[in-house]
Amino acid sequence: MDFKTNQTLGYAFANVNSEVAARLFGAFEGFQDWPKKSPKVCNVCWSSRQGLESNILAYRNLAVMQLAVPEAWKPALFSQGSLVPFPVPTKTRGKSSAT
């Protein structure tokens, strides 16, 4: 999330097997048929961080996970197409801004 413009950056991580990953690459690489007119073109690549647990560890303690931050700005976790609770932070933070 770009906190200054209130726009999403468009990142997603898919924790899937190699067969599904190949289908995702085929469907999304070069995609540009957005619901709202945009010059953006989707680019798909492998992440240097692999695995669900690795991604959760990387995101669960970011400043954006504070209670004062709107839910729409936080990482979301889905299982079989349904939103599931993101694991709570393991570290406490003092008051700070997410910007």
C-alpha positions in Angstrom: 0.0 0.0 0.0 1.2 3.5 -0.9 0.2 5.3 2.3 0.5 8.7 0.7 -1.8 8.1 -2.2 -4.0 5.3 -0.6 -3.4 3.1 -3.6 -2.3 -0.5 -3.7 1.1 -1.4 -5.1 -0.3 -4.5 -6.7 1.9 -7.2 -5.1 0.7 -10.7 -4.4 2.4 -13.9 -3.3 0.9 -17.3 -4.2 1.9 -20.3 -2.2 1.2 -23.1 -4.7 2.7 -26.1 -6.3 4.8 -25.9 -9.5 1.9 -26.9 -11.8 -0.4 -24.1 -10.4 2.5 -21.7 -10.5 3.0 -22.4 -14.2 -0.7 -21.7 -14.8 -0.5 -18.5 -12.8 2.5 -17.3 -14.9 0.5 -18.1 -18.1 -2.6 -16.3 -17.0 -1.1 -13.2 -15.4 2.1 -12.4 -17.2 1.3 -9.4 -19.4 -2.2 -9.1 -18.1 -3.7 -5.6 -18.6 -7.5 -6.0 -18.9 -8.1 -4.2 -15.6 -11.6 -3.2 -14.5 -10.5 0.4 -14.5 -8.5 1.9 -17.3 -4.8 1.7 -16.4 -1.5 1.6 -18.3 -0.1 -1.0 -15.9 0.9 -4.4 -17.2 1.2 -7.4 -14.8 4.6 -8.9 -14.4 5.1 -12.3 -12.8 8.3 -13.5 -11.2 9.7 -15.9 -8.7 10.2 -14.4 -5.2 13.5 -14.8 -3.4 11.4 -15.6 -0.3 9.7 -18.9 -0.7 7.0 -20.5 1.5 3.9 -19.4 3.4 5.7 -19.4 6.8 8.6 -17.3 5.4 6.2 -14.7 4.1 4.2 -14.6 7.3 7.4 -14.1 9.3 8.4 -11.3 7.0 5.1 -9.4 7.2 3.6 -10.0 10.6 5.7 -7.6 12.6 5.7 -4.7 10.2 4.4 -1.3 11.4 1.4 -1.7 9.1 0.2 -4.5 11.3 -0.6 -2.1 14.2 -4.3 -1.9 15.3 -4.5 1.8 14.3 -3.8 0.9 10.6 -6.9 0.2 8.5 -7.4 -3.4 7.7 -7.5 -2.7 3.9 -3.8 -1.6 4.2 -2.6 -4.7 5.8 -1.4 -8.0 4.2 -4.3 -10.4 3.6 -4.1 -14.2 3.8 -6.5 -16.5 1.9 -7.1 -20.2 2.1 -9.1 -21.9 -0.7 -10.4 -18.5 -1.8 -11.5 -17.3 1.6 -10.0 -14.6 3.7 -8.5 -16.1 6.9 -7.0 -14.2 9.9 -3.4 -13.1 9.4 -1.3 -14.3 12.3 -0.9 -11.6 15.0 2.4 -9.8 15.4 4.9 -11.4 17.8 6.5 -8.1 18.7 4.9 -5.1 20.3 5.6 -1.6 19.0 5.3 1.8 20.5 3.1 4.5 18.9 4.3 5.2 15.4 2.9 6.1 12.0 2.6 3.6 9.2 3.7 6.3 6.7 
